[in-house]
Amino acid sequence: MRTITHMKARHLLLVLVFVATNLAALRDAHAQATASPTGHERGFVIYEAFEGSTNSDGVITTLTTSASYNFNNHFAAGIGIPIYFDHTSSSTGSTSSSGIGNVFLTLRGVWKNPVLNYGTSLTGSAPTGNQNKGLSTGHATFDWDNRVEHDFGLLTPFADAGLANSVTDTRYFLRPFTSFGKLLHSEAGADLDLSHSFTLTLSAYDILPFGTQTVFSRFVNAGTVGKGGLHGRVFEVNHATSGTADLTRDNGYTAGLDYSPKPYLNLDVGYTRSVHFALNTISFGVGFNVSSFLFRNSQSSTR
């Protein structure tokens, strides 16, 4: 009975956050924005990101190339493709693999005002990755995400909620699996400006799937069997597993430190604790705004 009550409470919390973010969208839609969705002027933005996550299952690194266009201060659209390099640990006992992931397209919007900032994005991906390596689900996927935040000087609390049909990677957690199945996801926390280009992020997340779920391991290739499987980590044993919502249900917390020494360079490190899977993950990221760097150099050369 206590488990059922807890589940109902989690469902209610996710629904309330999801509704609240969309009500904020209606209110803020006519507000005057103060910045573009990506923090740049109107036009093209080319971005390169090298990210990685490591835990007891192994190491996942990805190189993502993306290009976006800022139409105005509110709207932007982008396209990109990741390349994965997965290295399995000896505890999982399977082969490592690499290859391209899913090509993705993102539409973004943002509205900012002194009361509340609201951003929304819709990301769709095509199954261009190798399903046998766990780089794709073999299906087209989507993720509709919504975020609200408010600045209190150096502190910016935020709440994030969305609807998707796949558990997606996050900035501080490249997951050891891909999945296919409908779910709600939420995150709440705060960003703290530490000055000197440092920002600390602390948050808690929850993933609430519903209906049939299928998990594809990134560390156990098709036709092989791995080792492990404790705490519901079926992706350590089988390449593909289908079942109930418990397969991808997860909750946990994250701590991340972001450093931007230059306008075109971003560095970050993070820690994520997956409570459901009892998994500790350390992550890193290096982002390079190619268009900002080129534009800066072209300005310097004309002086």
C-alpha positions in Angstrom: 0.0 0.0 0.0 2.8 2.4 0.8 4.5 1.7 -2.5 1.3 2.4 -4.4 0.8 5.6 -2.5 4.4 6.7 -3.3 3.9 5.9 -7.0 0.7 8.0 -7.1 2.5 10.9 -5.4 5.3 10.7 -8.0 2.8 10.7 -10.8 1.0 13.7 -9.4 4.3 15.6 -8.9 5.3 15.1 -12.5 1.9 16.1 -13.8 1.8 19.3 -11.7 5.3 20.3 -12.9 4.4 19.6 -16.5 1.2 21.6 -16.3 2.9 24.5 -14.5 5.6 24.8 -17.2 3.0 25.0 -20.0 0.9 27.5 -18.1 4.0 29.6 -17.8 4.5 29.3 -21.6 1.0 30.9 -22.2 1.8 33.7 -19.8 5.3 34.4 -21.1 4.6 34.1 -24.8 4.1 37.8 -25.2 7.0 38.9 -23.0 9.9 40.8 -24.4 13.0 38.5 -24.6 16.4 39.8 -23.6 18.6 37.1 -25.3 18.5 34.6 -28.1 17.8 30.9 -27.2 21.5 30.1 -27.4 22.8 33.4 -26.0 24.1 34.6 -29.4 23.1 37.1 -32.0 20.8 36.2 -34.9 22.4 33.8 -37.4 24.3 30.5 -37.7 26.0 28.8 -34.8 28.4 25.8 -35.3 29.3 23.9 -32.2 31.6 21.0 -31.4 31.2 19.1 -28.1 33.4 16.2 -26.8 31.8 14.6 -23.7 32.3 11.5 -21.7 30.9 9.5 -18.8 32.6 6.7 -16.8 31.2 4.2 -14.2 31.5 0.6 -13.2 30.1 -0.5 -16.6 32.7 1.3 -18.7 33.4 4.5 -20.5 31.2 6.3 -23.0 32.6 9.2 -25.0 30.9 11.1 -27.8 31.9 13.8 -30.3 28.9 15.8 -31.4 28.8 18.2 -34.3 25.8 20.5 -34.5 24.7 23.6 -36.4 21.8 25.9 -35.4 20.2 29.0 -36.7 18.9 31.8 -34.4 15.9 33.3 -36.2 15.4 36.0 -33.6 15.5 36.5 -29.8 12.9 33.8 -29.3 13.3 31.0 -31.8 16.1 28.7 -33.1 16.4 25.4 -34.9 19.4 23.1 -35.1 20.6 19.8 -36.5 23.4 17.5 -35.3 25.0 14.1 -35.2 27.0 12.3 -32.5 29.8 9.8 -32.9 30.2 7.3 -30.0 33.3 5.6 -28.6 32.2 3.0 -26.0 34.8 1.0 -24.0 33.5 -1.8 -21.7 34.9 -2.5 -18.3 36.1 -6.0 -17.4 33.2 -6.4 -15.0 30.6 -6.2 -17.9 32.6 -8.7 -20.0 31.5 -7.7 -23.4 33.1 -6.0 -26.4 33.6 -2.3 -27.0 32.2 -0.5 -30.0 32.0 2.8 -31.7 30.0 4.4 -34.5 27.6 7.2 -35.4 24.5 7.8 -33.3 21.1 9.2 -34.3 20.9 12.3 -36.4 18.7 14.8 -34.5 16.7 18.0 -35.2 15.8 20.5 -32.5 13.4 23.4 -32.4 13.8 25.8 -29.5 12.0 28.8 -28.1 12.7 31.0 -25.1 10.8 33.9 -23.4 12.5 35.9 -20.7 11.1 38.5 -18.3 11.8 39.7 -14.7 9.2 37.4 -13.3 9.9 34.0 -14.9 12.1 32.7 -17.8 10.6 29.9 -19.9 12.2 27.7 -22.5 10.8 24.9 -24.6 12.4 22.5 -27.1 11.3 19.7 -29.3 13.9 17.2 -30.4 13.4 14.4 -32.9 15.9 11.8 -34.0 16.2 9.4 -36.9 17.4 5.8 -36.3 20.7 6.2 -38.1 22.8 4.6 -35.4 23.6 0.9 -35.2 20.9 -0.9 -33.2 23.1 -4.0 -32.7 25.7 -1.8 -30.9 23.1 0.0 -28.8 23.6 3.3 -30.6 20.0 3.4 -31.7 16.6 2.0 -30.8 15.7 1.3 -34.4 12.9 3.8 -34.1 12.4 7.5 -34.5 12.3 9.2 -31.1 11.2 12.5 -29.7 11.6 14.6 -26.5 9.5 17.6 -25.7 11.2 19.5 -22.9 10.1 22.5 -20.9 12.0 24.6 -18.3 11.2 27.5 -16.0 13.6 29.5 -13.9 14.0 32.7 -12.0 17.1 34.7 -11.2 17.8 35.7 -7.5 21.1 37.4 -8.0 23.7 34.7 -8.2 21.2 31.9 -7.6 18.9 30.6 -10.3 16.4 27.9 -9.2 14.9 25.9 -12.1 12.3 23.2 -12.8 12.3 21.1 -15.9 9.8 18.6 -17.2 9.1 16.8 -20.5 7.5 14.0 -22.4 9.5 11.5 -24.5 9.6 8.0 -26.0 13.2 7.3 -25.1 15.4 7.9 -22.0 17.9 10.4 -23.4 21.4 11.3 -22.3 22.0 14.4 -20.2 24.9 16.8 -19.9 26.3 14.9 -16.9 25.1 11.4 -17.7 25.7 9.5 -20.9 23.7 6.4 -20.1 25.0 2.8 -20.8 21.8 2.0 -22.7 19.3 3.5 -25.1 15.6 2.8 -24.7 12.2 2.9 -26.5 9.0 3.6 -24.6 6.9 6.5 -23.5 7.9 8.3 -20.3 7.7 11.6 -18.3 11.0 13.1 -17.0 11.6 15.9 -14.6 14.5 17.7 -12.9 14.6 20.5 -10.3 17.5 22.3 -8.8 19.5 25.5 -8.9 22.5 27.1 -10.7 24.9 29.1 -8.5 27.2 31.7 -10.1 30.6 31.4 -8.4 32.0 34.3 -10.4 35.3 34.0 -12.4 33.3 32.1 -15.1 32.4 29.2 -12.8 28.9 27.9 -12.3 27.8 25.2 -9.9 24.6 23.2 -10.6 22.9 21.0 -8.1 19.7 19.1 -9.0 17.5 16.0 -8.6 15.9 14.1 -11.4 13.1 11.5 -11.9 12.2 9.4 -14.8 8.7 7.9 -14.8 8.0 5.5 -17.7 4.6 4.1 -18.6 3.7 1.2 -20.9 6.1 -1.3 -22.5 9.8 -0.4 -22.4 12.7 -1.8 -24.4 16.3 -1.4 -23.4 19.3 -1.7 -25.8 22.7 -2.0 -24.1 25.7 0.0 -25.3 28.1 -2.5 -23.7 26.6 -5.8 -24.6 26.4 -6.2 -28.4 23.8 -8.3 -30.2 24.5 -12.0 -30.0 26.7 -11.8 -26.8 26.0 -12.1 -23.1 27.5 -9.8 -20.4 27.9 -10.1 -16.6 26.3 -8.3 -13.7 22.6 -7.4 -13.7 22.3 -6.2 -10.1 19.8 -3.4 -9.1 17.8 -3.9 -12.3 20.8 -3.2 -14.6 19.6 -5.6 -17.4 21.8 -3.7 -19.8 24.8 -5.3 -18.2 23.6 -8.8 -19.2 21.5 -8.7 -22.3 21.7 -6.6 -25.5 18.0 -6.1 -25.8 15.3 -6.5 -23.0 11.6 -5.7 -23.2 9.2 -5.5 -20.3 7.4 -3.2 -17.9 8.1 0.3 -16.9 10.5 -0.9 -14.1 13.2 -1.4 -16.8 13.8 2.3 -17.3 12.4 3.8 -14.1 15.0 5.9 -12.4 15.7 8.7 -10.0 18.8 10.4 -8.6 20.8 13.6 -8.2 23.5 15.5 -10.0 26.3 17.9 -9.2 28.1 19.7 -12.0 30.7 22.5 -12.3 30.9 24.6 -15.4 33.8 26.8 -16.5 33.8 29.2 -19.4 37.2 30.9 -19.7 36.4 32.3 -23.2 33.2 33.2 -24.9 33.8 30.3 -27.4 35.0 27.7 -24.9 33.1 25.7 -22.2 34.4 23.1 -19.8 32.5 21.1 -17.3 32.8 18.1 -14.9 29.9 16.4 -13.1 28.8 13.6 -10.8 25.4 11.7 -11.2 24.1 9.2 -8.7 21.4 6.9 -10.1 19.5 5.7 -7.1 17.4 3.1 -8.9 20.4 1.5 -10.7 22.8 2.1 -7.8 25.2 3.6 -10.3 27.8 6.4 -9.8 28.9 8.2 -12.9 31.7 10.8 -13.4 31.4 13.0 -16.5 33.3 15.6 -18.4 32.6 17.9 -21.3 34.5 20.3 -23.6 32.4 22.5 -25.9 33.8 24.8 -28.6 31.7 27.4 -30.4 33.4 27.3 -33.8 31.3 30.1 -35.3 32.1 32.5 -32.4 35.8 31.8 -32.6 35.9 32.3 -36.4 33.8 35.5 -36.2 36.1 36.8 -33.5 39.2 36.1 -35.6 37.7 37.6 -38.7 36.9 40.8 -36.8 40.5 41.0 -35.5 42.0 40.5 -39.0 40.0 43.4 -40.4 41.2 45.9 -37.9 
